[in-house]
Amino acid sequence: MTFDEYVLKLYDTNGNGKIDRDGRGEYTAWKRALNNKNIANTRQGYAEYVALMERTNQNQRAADTQQALIAAAGSGNEAAQTFLTGESTLGTIKNIMLYVVAGAALIAFLILRKK
C-alpha cells in the first residue's frame, strides 16, 4: 500500500474510494493530515503501518514453513525430521558405532592391561 492509499483509507469514511466534500468531514480531515504541520505525523503513522505489515508477513511465512516441515516430517521425510529434531538416522547410527568402537577399545585395553 502506498502512502496515498494509506491516507485515503484512513479518511475515506464511507468507503467509496475517494475523499468527498459532502459535509462528513472527510475532506477537512484529509487536508489536515497532509498539511505542513501534520505531514510528519502522518508519514510516521504510515512507516509504523508498513513495519507492522512486514512483521506480520514474516511471521506468517515462518508459520507456513513450520507447518510444511511438520507435514513433511510426518510423511517420513528424513530431511524435515532432521531439521525439526536435530537428529538424523545417520547421526544416530554414527553415535551407536562410536559407542561400539569405544566399548571395544575399552575391552581391549582391559584385556591387554591384565596380561
Distance bins in CASP14 RR format, pairs under 12 A and 6 or more apart:
PFRMAT RR
TARGET T0000
AUTHOR 0000-0000-0000
RMODE 2
METHOD distances of the structure
MODEL  1
1 7 0 0 0 0 0 1 0 0 0 0 0
1 8 0 0 0 0 1 0 0 0 0 0 0
1 9 1 0 0 1 0 0 0 0 0 0 0
1 10 0 0 0 0 0 1 0 0 0 0 0
1 46 0 0 0 0 1 0 0 0 0 0 0
1 49 1 0 0 1 0 0 0 0 0 0 0
1 50 1 0 0 1 0 0 0 0 0 0 0
1 52 0 0 0 0 0 1 0 0 0 0 0
1 53 1 0 0 1 0 0 0 0 0 0 0
1 54 0 0 0 0 0 1 0 0 0 0 0
2 8 0 0 0 0 1 0 0 0 0 0 0
2 9 0 0 0 0 0 1 0 0 0 0 0
2 46 0 0 0 0 1 0 0 0 0 0 0
2 49 0 0 0 0 0 1 0 0 0 0 0
2 50 0 0 0 0 0 1 0 0 0 0 0
3 9 0 0 0 0 0 1 0 0 0 0 0
3 10 0 0 0 0 0 1 0 0 0 0 0
3 33 0 0 0 0 0 1 0 0 0 0 0
3 34 0 0 0 0 1 0 0 0 0 0 0
3 39 0 0 0 0 0 1 0 0 0 0 0
3 42 0 0 0 0 1 0 0 0 0 0 0
3 43 1 0 0 1 0 0 0 0 0 0 0
3 44 0 0 0 0 0 1 0 0 0 0 0
3 45 0 0 0 0 1 0 0 0 0 0 0
3 46 1 0 1 0 0 0 0 0 0 0 0
3 47 0 0 0 0 1 0 0 0 0 0 0
3 49 0 0 0 0 1 0 0 0 0 0 0
3 50 0 0 0 0 1 0 0 0 0 0 0
4 10 0 0 0 0 0 1 0 0 0 0 0
4 11 0 0 0 0 0 1 0 0 0 0 0
4 12 0 0 0 0 0 1 0 0 0 0 0
4 17 0 0 0 0 0 1 0 0 0 0 0
4 18 0 0 0 0 0 1 0 0 0 0 0
4 19 0 0 0 0 0 1 0 0 0 0 0
4 30 0 0 0 0 0 1 0 0 0 0 0
4 33 0 0 0 0 0 1 0 0 0 0 0
4 34 0 0 0 0 1 0 0 0 0 0 0
4 42 0 0 0 0 0 1 0 0 0 0 0
4 43 0 0 0 0 0 1 0 0 0 0 0
4 46 0 0 0 0 1 0 0 0 0 0 0
5 11 0 0 0 0 0 1 0 0 0 0 0
5 12 0 0 0 0 0 1 0 0 0 0 0
5 17 0 0 0 0 1 0 0 0 0 0 0
5 18 0 0 0 0 0 1 0 0 0 0 0
5 46 0 0 0 0 1 0 0 0 0 0 0
5 49 0 0 0 0 0 1 0 0 0 0 0
5 50 0 0 0 0 0 1 0 0 0 0 0
6 12 0 0 0 0 0 1 0 0 0 0 0
6 30 0 0 0 0 0 1 0 0 0 0 0
6 33 0 0 0 0 0 1 0 0 0 0 0
6 34 0 0 0 0 0 1 0 0 0 0 0
6 42 0 0 0 0 1 0 0 0 0 0 0
6 43 0 0 0 0 1 0 0 0 0 0 0
6 44 0 0 0 0 0 1 0 0 0 0 0
6 45 0 0 0 0 1 0 0 0 0 0 0
6 46 1 0 1 0 0 0 0 0 0 0 0
6 47 0 0 0 0 0 1 0 0 0 0 0
6 48 0 0 0 0 0 1 0 0 0 0 0
6 49 1 0 0 1 0 0 0 0 0 0 0
6 50 0 0 0 0 1 0 0 0 0 0 0
6 52 0 0 0 0 0 1 0 0 0 0 0
6 53 0 0 0 0 0 1 0 0 0 0 0
7 17 0 0 0 0 0 1 0 0 0 0 0
7 19 0 0 0 0 1 0 0 0 0 0 0
7 26 0 0 0 0 0 1 0 0 0 0 0
7 29 0 0 0 0 1 0 0 0 0 0 0
7 30 1 0 0 1 0 0 0 0 0 0 0
7 31 0 0 0 0 0 1 0 0 0 0 0
7 32 0 0 0 0 0 1 0 0 0 0 0
7 33 1 0 0 1 0 0 0 0 0 0 0
7 34 1 0 0 1 0 0 0 0 0 0 0
7 38 0 0 0 0 0 1 0 0 0 0 0
7 39 0 0 0 0 1 0 0 0 0 0 0
7 41 0 0 0 0 0 1 0 0 0 0 0
7 42 1 0 0 1 0 0 0 0 0 0 0
7 43 0 0 0 0 1 0 0 0 0 0 0
7 45 0 0 0 0 0 1 0 0 0 0 0
7 46 1 0 0 1 0 0 0 0 0 0 0
7 49 0 0 0 0 0 1 0 0 0 0 0
8 14 0 0 0 0 0 1 0 0 0 0 0
8 15 0 0 0 0 1 0 0 0 0 0 0
8 16 0 0 0 0 0 1 0 0 0 0 0
8 17 1 0 0 1 0 0 0 0 0 0 0
8 18 1 0 0 1 0 0 0 0 0 0 0
8 19 1 0 0 1 0 0 0 0 0 0 0
8 20 0 0 0 0 0 1 0 0 0 0 0
8 26 0 0 0 0 1 0 0 0 0 0 0
8 27 0 0 0 0 0 1 0 0 0 0 0
8 29 0 0 0 0 0 1 0 0 0 0 0
8 30 1 0 0 1 0 0 0 0 0 0 0
8 33 0 0 0 0 0 1 0 0 0 0 0
8 34 0 0 0 0 0 1 0 0 0 0 0
8 42 0 0 0 0 0 1 0 0 0 0 0
8 46 0 0 0 0 0 1 0 0 0 0 0
9 15 0 0 0 0 1 0 0 0 0 0 0
9 16 0 0 0 0 0 1 0 0 0 0 0
9 17 0 0 0 0 1 0 0 0 0 0 0
9 18 0 0 0 0 0 1 0 0 0 0 0
9 19 0 0 0 0 0 1 0 0 0 0 0
9 26 0 0 0 0 0 1 0 0 0 0 0
9 30 0 0 0 0 0 1 0 0 0 0 0
9 33 0 0 0 0 0 1 0 0 0 0 0
9 46 0 0 0 0 0 1 0 0 0 0 0
9 49 0 0 0 0 1 0 0 0 0 0 0
10 17 0 0 0 0 0 1 0 0 0 0 0
10 19 0 0 0 0 0 1 0 0 0 0 0
10 26 0 0 0 0 1 0 0 0 0 0 0
10 29 0 0 0 0 1 0 0 0 0 0 0
10 30 0 0 0 0 1 0 0 0 0 0 0
10 32 0 0 0 0 0 1 0 0 0 0 0
10 33 1 0 0 1 0 0 0 0 0 0 0
10 34 0 0 0 0 0 1 0 0 0 0 0
10 38 0 0 0 0 0 1 0 0 0 0 0
10 41 0 0 0 0 0 1 0 0 0 0 0
10 42 0 0 0 0 1 0 0 0 0 0 0
10 45 0 0 0 0 1 0 0 0 0 0 0
10 46 0 0 0 0 1 0 0 0 0 0 0
10 49 0 0 0 0 1 0 0 0 0 0 0
11 17 0 0 0 0 0 1 0 0 0 0 0
11 18 0 0 0 0 0 1 0 0 0 0 0
11 19 1 0 0 1 0 0 0 0 0 0 0
11 20 0 0 0 0 1 0 0 0 0 0 0
11 24 0 0 0 0 1 0 0 0 0 0 0
11 25 0 0 0 0 1 0 0 0 0 0 0
11 26 1 0 1 0 0 0 0 0 0 0 0
11 27 0 0 0 0 1 0 0 0 0 0 0
11 28 0 0 0 0 1 0 0 0 0 0 0
11 29 1 0 1 0 0 0 0 0 0 0 0
11 30 1 0 1 0 0 0 0 0 0 0 0
11 31 0 0 0 0 1 0 0 0 0 0 0
11 32 0 0 0 0 1 0 0 0 0 0 0
11 33 1 0 0 1 0 0 0 0 0 0 0
11 34 0 0 0 0 1 0 0 0 0 0 0
11 42 0 0 0 0 0 1 0 0 0 0 0
12 18 1 0 0 1 0 0 0 0 0 0 0
12 19 1 0 0 1 0 0 0 0 0 0 0
12 20 0 0 0 0 1 0 0 0 0 0 0
12 22 0 0 0 0 0 1 0 0 0 0 0
12 24 0 0 0 0 0 1 0 0 0 0 0
12 25 0 0 0 0 0 1 0 0 0 0 0
12 26 1 0 0 1 0 0 0 0 0 0 0
12 27 0 0 0 0 0 1 0 0 0 0 0
12 29 0 0 0 0 0 1 0 0 0 0 0
12 30 0 0 0 0 1 0 0 0 0 0 0
12 33 0 0 0 0 0 1 0 0 0 0 0
13 19 0 0 0 0 1 0 0 0 0 0 0
13 20 0 0 0 0 1 0 0 0 0 0 0
13 22 0 0 0 0 0 1 0 0 0 0 0
13 23 0 0 0 0 0 1 0 0 0 0 0
13 24 1 0 1 0 0 0 0 0 0 0 0
13 25 1 0 0 1 0 0 0 0 0 0 0
13 26 1 0 1 0 0 0 0 0 0 0 0
13 27 0 0 0 0 0 1 0 0 0 0 0
13 28 0 0 0 0 0 1 0 0 0 0 0
13 29 0 0 0 0 1 0 0 0 0 0 0
13 30 0 0 0 0 0 1 0 0 0 0 0
14 20 1 0 0 1 0 0 0 0 0 0 0
14 22 0 0 0 0 1 0 0 0 0 0 0
14 23 0 0 0 0 0 1 0 0 0 0 0
14 24 1 0 0 1 0 0 0 0 0 0 0
14 25 0 0 0 0 0 1 0 0 0 0 0
14 26 1 0 0 1 0 0 0 0 0 0 0
15 24 0 0 0 0 0 1 0 0 0 0 0
15 26 0 0 0 0 1 0 0 0 0 0 0
16 22 0 0 0 0 0 1 0 0 0 0 0
16 24 0 0 0 0 0 1 0 0 0 0 0
16 26 0 0 0 0 1 0 0 0 0 0 0
17 26 0 0 0 0 0 1 0 0 0 0 0
17 30 0 0 0 0 0 1 0 0 0 0 0
18 26 0 0 0 0 1 0 0 0 0 0 0
18 27 0 0 0 0 0 1 0 0 0 0 0
18 30 0 0 0 0 0 1 0 0 0 0 0
19 25 0 0 0 0 1 0 0 0 0 0 0
19 26 1 0 1 0 0 0 0 0 0 0 0
19 27 1 0 1 0 0 0 0 0 0 0 0
19 28 0 0 0 0 1 0 0 0 0 0 0
19 29 0 0 0 0 1 0 0 0 0 0 0
19 30 1 0 1 0 0 0 0 0 0 0 0
19 31 0 0 0 0 1 0 0 0 0 0 0
19 32 0 0 0 0 0 1 0 0 0 0 0
19 33 0 0 0 0 0 1 0 0 0 0 0
19 34 0 0 0 0 0 1 0 0 0 0 0
20 26 1 0 1 0 0 0 0 0 0 0 0
20 27 1 0 0 1 0 0 0 0 0 0 0
20 28 0 0 0 0 0 1 0 0 0 0 0
20 29 0 0 0 0 0 1 0 0 0 0 0
20 30 0 0 0 0 1 0 0 0 0 0 0
21 27 1 0 1 0 0 0 0 0 0 0 0
21 28 0 0 0 0 1 0 0 0 0 0 0
21 29 0 0 0 0 0 1 0 0 0 0 0
21 30 0 0 0 0 1 0 0 0 0 0 0
21 31 0 0 0 0 0 1 0 0 0 0 0
22 28 0 0 0 0 0 1 0 0 0 0 0
23 29 0 0 0 0 0 1 0 0 0 0 0
24 30 0 0 0 0 0 1 0 0 0 0 0
25 31 0 0 0 0 1 0 0 0 0 0 0
25 32 0 0 0 0 1 0 0 0 0 0 0
25 33 0 0 0 0 0 1 0 0 0 0 0
26 32 0 0 0 0 0 1 0 0 0 0 0
26 33 0 0 0 0 0 1 0 0 0 0 0
27 33 0 0 0 0 0 1 0 0 0 0 0
27 34 0 0 0 0 0 1 0 0 0 0 0
28 34 0 0 0 0 0 1 0 0 0 0 0
28 35 0 0 0 0 0 1 0 0 0 0 0
29 35 0 0 0 0 0 1 0 0 0 0 0
29 38 0 0 0 0 0 1 0 0 0 0 0
29 42 0 0 0 0 0 1 0 0 0 0 0
30 38 0 0 0 0 0 1 0 0 0 0 0
30 39 0 0 0 0 0 1 0 0 0 0 0
30 42 0 0 0 0 1 0 0 0 0 0 0
31 37 0 0 0 0 0 1 0 0 0 0 0
31 38 0 0 0 0 1 0 0 0 0 0 0
31 39 0 0 0 0 0 1 0 0 0 0 0
31 42 0 0 0 0 0 1 0 0 0 0 0
32 38 1 0 0 1 0 0 0 0 0 0 0
32 39 0 0 0 0 0 1 0 0 0 0 0
32 41 0 0 0 0 0 1 0 0 0 0 0
32 42 0 0 0 0 1 0 0 0 0 0 0
33 39 1 0 0 1 0 0 0 0 0 0 0
33 40 0 0 0 0 0 1 0 0 0 0 0
33 41 0 0 0 0 1 0 0 0 0 0 0
33 42 1 0 1 0 0 0 0 0 0 0 0
33 43 0 0 0 0 1 0 0 0 0 0 0
33 44 0 0 0 0 0 1 0 0 0 0 0
33 45 0 0 0 0 0 1 0 0 0 0 0
33 46 0 0 0 0 0 1 0 0 0 0 0
34 40 0 0 0 0 0 1 0 0 0 0 0
34 41 0 0 0 0 0 1 0 0 0 0 0
34 42 1 0 0 1 0 0 0 0 0 0 0
34 43 0 0 0 0 1 0 0 0 0 0 0
34 46 0 0 0 0 0 1 0 0 0 0 0
35 41 0 0 0 0 0 1 0 0 0 0 0
35 42 0 0 0 0 1 0 0 0 0 0 0
36 42 0 0 0 0 0 1 0 0 0 0 0
38 44 0 0 0 0 0 1 0 0 0 0 0
38 45 0 0 0 0 0 1 0 0 0 0 0
39 45 0 0 0 0 0 1 0 0 0 0 0
39 46 0 0 0 0 0 1 0 0 0 0 0
40 46 0 0 0 0 0 1 0 0 0 0 0
40 47 0 0 0 0 0 1 0 0 0 0 0
41 47 0 0 0 0 0 1 0 0 0 0 0
41 48 0 0 0 0 0 1 0 0 0 0 0
42 48 0 0 0 0 0 1 0 0 0 0 0
42 49 0 0 0 0 0 1 0 0 0 0 0
43 49 0 0 0 0 0 1 0 0 0 0 0
43 50 0 0 0 0 0 1 0 0 0 0 0
44 50 0 0 0 0 0 1 0 0 0 0 0
44 51 0 0 0 0 0 1 0 0 0 0 0
45 51 0 0 0 0 1 0 0 0 0 0 0
45 52 0 0 0 0 1 0 0 0 0 0 0
46 52 0 0 0 0 0 1 0 0 0 0 0
46 53 0 0 0 0 0 1 0 0 0 0 0
47 53 0 0 0 0 0 1 0 0 0 0 0
47 54 0 0 0 0 0 1 0 0 0 0 0
48 54 0 0 0 0 0 1 0 0 0 0 0
48 55 0 0 0 0 0 1 0 0 0 0 0
49 55 0 0 0 0 0 1 0 0 0 0 0
49 56 0 0 0 0 0 1 0 0 0 0 0
50 56 0 0 0 0 0 1 0 0 0 0 0
50 57 0 0 0 0 0 1 0 0 0 0 0
51 57 0 0 0 0 0 1 0 0 0 0 0
51 58 0 0 0 0 0 1 0 0 0 0 0
52 58 0 0 0 0 0 1 0 0 0 0 0
52 59 0 0 0 0 0 1 0 0 0 0 0
53 59 0 0 0 0 0 1 0 0 0 0 0
53 60 0 0 0 0 0 1 0 0 0 0 0
54 60 0 0 0 0 0 1 0 0 0 0 0
54 61 0 0 0 0 0 1 0 0 0 0 0
55 61 0 0 0 0 0 1 0 0 0 0 0
55 62 0 0 0 0 0 1 0 0 0 0 0
56 62 0 0 0 0 0 1 0 0 0 0 0
56 63 0 0 0 0 0 1 0 0 0 0 0
57 63 0 0 0 0 0 1 0 0 0 0 0
57 64 0 0 0 0 0 1 0 0 0 0 0
58 64 0 0 0 0 0 1 0 0 0 0 0
58 65 0 0 0 0 0 1 0 0 0 0 0
59 65 0 0 0 0 0 1 0 0 0 0 0
59 66 0 0 0 0 0 1 0 0 0 0 0
60 66 0 0 0 0 0 1 0 0 0 0 0
60 67 0 0 0 0 0 1 0 0 0 0 0
61 67 0 0 0 0 0 1 0 0 0 0 0
61 68 0 0 0 0 0 1 0 0 0 0 0
62 68 0 0 0 0 0 1 0 0 0 0 0
62 69 0 0 0 0 0 1 0 0 0 0 0
63 69 0 0 0 0 0 1 0 0 0 0 0
63 70 0 0 0 0 0 1 0 0 0 0 0
64 70 0 0 0 0 0 1 0 0 0 0 0
64 71 0 0 0 0 0 1 0 0 0 0 0
65 71 0 0 0 0 0 1 0 0 0 0 0
65 72 0 0 0 0 0 1 0 0 0 0 0
65 80 0 0 0 0 0 1 0 0 0 0 0
65 83 0 0 0 0 0 1 0 0 0 0 0
65 84 0 0 0 0 0 1 0 0 0 0 0
66 72 0 0 0 0 0 1 0 0 0 0 0
66 73 0 0 0 0 0 1 0 0 0 0 0
66 80 0 0 0 0 0 1 0 0 0 0 0
66 83 0 0 0 0 0 1 0 0 0 0 0
66 84 0 0 0 0 1 0 0 0 0 0 0
67 73 0 0 0 0 0 1 0 0 0 0 0
67 74 0 0 0 0 0 1 0 0 0 0 0
67 80 0 0 0 0 0 1 0 0 0 0 0
67 84 0 0 0 0 0 1 0 0 0 0 0
68 74 0 0 0 0 0 1 0 0 0 0 0
68 75 0 0 0 0 0 1 0 0 0 0 0
68 77 0 0 0 0 1 0 0 0 0 0 0
68 79 0 0 0 0 0 1 0 0 0 0 0
68 80 0 0 0 0 1 0 0 0 0 0 0
68 83 0 0 0 0 0 1 0 0 0 0 0
68 84 0 0 0 0 0 1 0 0 0 0 0
69 75 0 0 0 0 0 1 0 0 0 0 0
69 76 0 0 0 0 0 1 0 0 0 0 0
69 77 0 0 0 0 1 0 0 0 0 0 0
69 79 0 0 0 0 1 0 0 0 0 0 0
69 80 1 0 1 0 0 0 0 0 0 0 0
69 81 0 0 0 0 1 0 0 0 0 0 0
69 82 0 0 0 0 0 1 0 0 0 0 0
69 83 1 0 0 1 0 0 0 0 0 0 0
69 84 1 0 1 0 0 0 0 0 0 0 0
69 85 0 0 0 0 0 1 0 0 0 0 0
69 86 0 0 0 0 0 1 0 0 0 0 0
70 76 0 0 0 0 0 1 0 0 0 0 0
70 77 0 0 0 0 0 1 0 0 0 0 0
70 80 1 0 0 1 0 0 0 0 0 0 0
70 81 0 0 0 0 0 1 0 0 0 0 0
70 83 0 0 0 0 0 1 0 0 0 0 0
70 84 1 0 0 1 0 0 0 0 0 0 0
70 85 0 0 0 0 0 1 0 0 0 0 0
71 77 0 0 0 0 1 0 0 0 0 0 0
71 80 0 0 0 0 1 0 0 0 0 0 0
71 81 0 0 0 0 0 1 0 0 0 0 0
71 84 0 0 0 0 0 1 0 0 0 0 0
72 78 0 0 0 0 1 0 0 0 0 0 0
72 79 1 0 0 1 0 0 0 0 0 0 0
72 80 1 1 0 0 0 0 0 0 0 0 0
72 81 0 0 0 0 1 0 0 0 0 0 0
72 82 0 0 0 0 0 1 0 0 0 0 0
72 83 0 0 0 0 1 0 0 0 0 0 0
72 84 0 0 0 0 1 0 0 0 0 0 0
73 79 0 0 0 0 1 0 0 0 0 0 0
73 80 1 0 1 0 0 0 0 0 0 0 0
73 81 1 0 1 0 0 0 0 0 0 0 0
73 82 0 0 0 0 1 0 0 0 0 0 0
73 83 1 0 0 1 0 0 0 0 0 0 0
73 84 1 0 1 0 0 0 0 0 0 0 0
73 85 1 0 0 1 0 0 0 0 0 0 0
73 86 0 0 0 0 0 1 0 0 0 0 0
73 87 0 0 0 0 0 1 0 0 0 0 0
73 88 0 0 0 0 0 1 0 0 0 0 0
74 80 1 0 0 1 0 0 0 0 0 0 0
74 81 1 0 0 1 0 0 0 0 0 0 0
74 84 0 0 0 0 1 0 0 0 0 0 0
74 85 0 0 0 0 0 1 0 0 0 0 0
75 81 0 0 0 0 1 0 0 0 0 0 0
76 82 0 0 0 0 0 1 0 0 0 0 0
76 84 0 0 0 0 0 1 0 0 0 0 0
76 89 0 0 0 0 0 1 0 0 0 0 0
77 83 0 0 0 0 1 0 0 0 0 0 0
77 84 0 0 0 0 1 0 0 0 0 0 0
77 88 0 0 0 0 0 1 0 0 0 0 0
77 89 0 0 0 0 0 1 0 0 0 0 0
78 84 0 0 0 0 0 1 0 0 0 0 0
78 85 0 0 0 0 0 1 0 0 0 0 0
78 86 0 0 0 0 0 1 0 0 0 0 0
78 87 0 0 0 0 0 1 0 0 0 0 0
78 88 1 0 0 1 0 0 0 0 0 0 0
78 89 1 0 0 1 0 0 0 0 0 0 0
78 90 0 0 0 0 1 0 0 0 0 0 0
78 91 0 0 0 0 0 1 0 0 0 0 0
78 92 0 0 0 0 0 1 0 0 0 0 0
79 85 0 0 0 0 0 1 0 0 0 0 0
79 86 0 0 0 0 0 1 0 0 0 0 0
79 88 0 0 0 0 1 0 0 0 0 0 0
79 89 0 0 0 0 0 1 0 0 0 0 0
79 90 0 0 0 0 0 1 0 0 0 0 0
80 86 0 0 0 0 0 1 0 0 0 0 0
80 88 0 0 0 0 0 1 0 0 0 0 0
81 87 1 0 0 1 0 0 0 0 0 0 0
81 88 1 0 0 1 0 0 0 0 0 0 0
81 89 0 0 0 0 1 0 0 0 0 0 0
81 90 0 0 0 0 0 1 0 0 0 0 0
81 91 0 0 0 0 0 1 0 0 0 0 0
81 92 0 0 0 0 0 1 0 0 0 0 0
82 88 1 0 1 0 0 0 0 0 0 0 0
82 89 0 0 0 0 1 0 0 0 0 0 0
82 90 0 0 0 0 1 0 0 0 0 0 0
82 91 0 0 0 0 1 0 0 0 0 0 0
82 92 0 0 0 0 0 1 0 0 0 0 0
85 91 0 0 0 0 0 1 0 0 0 0 0
85 92 0 0 0 0 0 1 0 0 0 0 0
86 92 0 0 0 0 0 1 0 0 0 0 0
87 93 0 0 0 0 0 1 0 0 0 0 0
87 94 0 0 0 0 0 1 0 0 0 0 0
87 95 0 0 0 0 1 0 0 0 0 0 0
88 94 0 0 0 0 1 0 0 0 0 0 0
88 95 0 0 0 0 0 1 0 0 0 0 0
89 95 0 0 0 0 0 1 0 0 0 0 0
89 96 0 0 0 0 0 1 0 0 0 0 0
90 96 0 0 0 0 0 1 0 0 0 0 0
90 97 0 0 0 0 0 1 0 0 0 0 0
91 97 0 0 0 0 1 0 0 0 0 0 0
91 98 0 0 0 0 1 0 0 0 0 0 0
92 98 0 0 0 0 0 1 0 0 0 0 0
92 99 0 0 0 0 0 1 0 0 0 0 0
93 99 0 0 0 0 0 1 0 0 0 0 0
93 100 0 0 0 0 0 1 0 0 0 0 0
94 100 0 0 0 0 0 1 0 0 0 0 0
94 101 0 0 0 0 0 1 0 0 0 0 0
95 101 0 0 0 0 0 1 0 0 0 0 0
95 102 0 0 0 0 0 1 0 0 0 0 0
96 102 0 0 0 0 0 1 0 0 0 0 0
96 103 0 0 0 0 0 1 0 0 0 0 0
97 103 0 0 0 0 0 1 0 0 0 0 0
97 104 0 0 0 0 0 1 0 0 0 0 0
98 104 0 0 0 0 0 1 0 0 0 0 0
98 105 0 0 0 0 0 1 0 0 0 0 0
99 105 0 0 0 0 0 1 0 0 0 0 0
99 106 0 0 0 0 0 1 0 0 0 0 0
100 106 0 0 0 0 0 1 0 0 0 0 0
100 107 0 0 0 0 0 1 0 0 0 0 0
101 107 0 0 0 0 0 1 0 0 0 0 0
101 108 0 0 0 0 0 1 0 0 0 0 0
102 108 0 0 0 0 0 1 0 0 0 0 0
102 109 0 0 0 0 0 1 0 0 0 0 0
103 109 0 0 0 0 1 0 0 0 0 0 0
103 110 0 0 0 0 1 0 0 0 0 0 0
103 111 0 0 0 0 0 1 0 0 0 0 0
104 110 0 0 0 0 0 1 0 0 0 0 0
104 111 0 0 0 0 0 1 0 0 0 0 0
105 111 0 0 0 0 0 1 0 0 0 0 0
105 112 0 0 0 0 0 1 0 0 0 0 0
106 112 0 0 0 0 0 1 0 0 0 0 0
106 113 0 0 0 0 0 1 0 0 0 0 0
107 113 0 0 0 0 0 1 0 0 0 0 0
107 114 0 0 0 0 0 1 0 0 0 0 0
108 114 0 0 0 0 0 1 0 0 0 0 0
108 115 0 0 0 0 0 1 0 0 0 0 0
109 115 0 0 0 0 0 1 0 0 0 0 0
END
